[in-house]
Amino acid sequence: MLVPELHFNTASEQMIKNLLNSKSNFTMSADRGDLMQACARIERYCDECGFTSRVYTKGRLLGSLVALPLTPFAAVATAVHNIATLNPDFEIARNIATNTVTVTYKK
């Protein structure tokens, strides 16, 4: 199945909400510096549509394991975040390396 690809600067609120309401998976690319805003926008629209969401950085678990000897709080923070957002409707994964956000319907 083809996953819609949007861009942060051209995707309208209605377009994103239609994808969320149809429980579709999609990706959104962003320009440098817009990645956090793109995640915040999608998370806000999820809330407005009555869905729960979990936002995370792709590859964070590996980063937590690498940083474990330096900051054991990173692994604990990840675990607490996962428990606090248990069983979300959507997962919003930001990929810093590619400047993309991947939205996946989970239920």
C-alpha positions in Angstrom: 0.0 0.0 0.0 1.3 3.4 -1.0 2.1 5.7 2.0 1.3 9.4 1.4 4.3 11.7 1.6 3.7 15.3 2.6 6.0 18.3 3.1 5.7 20.4 6.3 5.5 23.7 4.3 2.7 22.5 1.9 0.6 20.1 4.0 -2.7 21.8 5.1 -4.3 21.2 8.4 -7.3 19.5 6.7 -5.0 17.2 4.7 -3.3 16.0 7.8 -6.6 15.6 9.8 -8.1 13.6 6.9 -5.2 11.2 7.0 -5.5 10.9 10.8 -9.3 10.4 10.7 -8.9 7.7 8.0 -6.3 6.0 10.3 -3.7 6.2 7.6 0.1 5.9 7.9 2.0 8.7 6.3 5.4 10.5 6.2 6.2 14.2 6.3 9.5 15.7 5.3 10.7 18.9 6.8 13.3 21.5 6.1 16.2 21.8 8.5 14.9 23.3 11.7 11.3 22.4 11.1 11.3 18.9 12.4 10.2 19.6 15.9 7.5 21.9 14.6 6.2 19.2 12.3 6.0 16.7 15.2 4.2 19.3 17.4 1.7 20.0 14.6 0.9 16.4 14.0 0.6 15.7 17.7 -1.7 18.7 18.2 -3.9 17.5 15.3 -4.0 14.0 16.8 -5.3 15.5 20.0 -7.9 17.6 18.2 -9.1 14.5 16.3 -9.5 12.6 19.6 -6.5 10.3 19.2 -3.7 9.5 21.5 -0.1 9.6 20.3 3.5 8.9 21.2 6.3 11.0 19.8 9.8 9.6 19.8 13.1 9.9 18.0 13.9 7.0 15.7 16.9 5.2 17.0 16.6 6.5 20.6 16.9 3.1 22.1 20.3 2.6 20.6 21.3 6.1 21.7 20.1 5.3 25.2 22.2 2.1 25.3 25.3 3.8 24.0 24.9 6.7 26.5 24.0 4.3 29.4 27.4 4.4 31.1 27.3 8.2 30.9 23.7 8.9 31.7 21.7 6.0 33.1 18.7 8.4 33.3 18.3 8.2 29.5 17.1 4.6 29.6 14.9 5.3 32.6 13.4 8.4 30.9 12.6 6.3 27.8 10.9 3.6 29.9 8.8 6.2 31.8 7.8 7.8 28.5 6.7 4.5 27.0 4.6 3.7 30.1 3.0 7.2 30.2 2.0 6.8 26.5 0.9 3.2 26.7 -1.1 1.9 23.8 -1.3 5.1 21.7 -3.5 5.4 18.6 -0.6 6.8 16.6 3.2 6.7 16.9 5.0 9.8 15.6 8.7 9.0 14.8 11.0 11.8 14.0 14.1 10.9 12.1 16.8 13.5 12.6 19.1 12.0 10.0 16.6 12.3 7.2 14.5 15.2 8.5 11.3 13.2 8.2 8.4 12.3 10.5 6.7 8.9 10.1 3.2 8.6 11.5 2.0 5.1 12.0 -1.5 4.0 13.1 -1.1 1.4 15.9 -4.5 0.1 16.9 
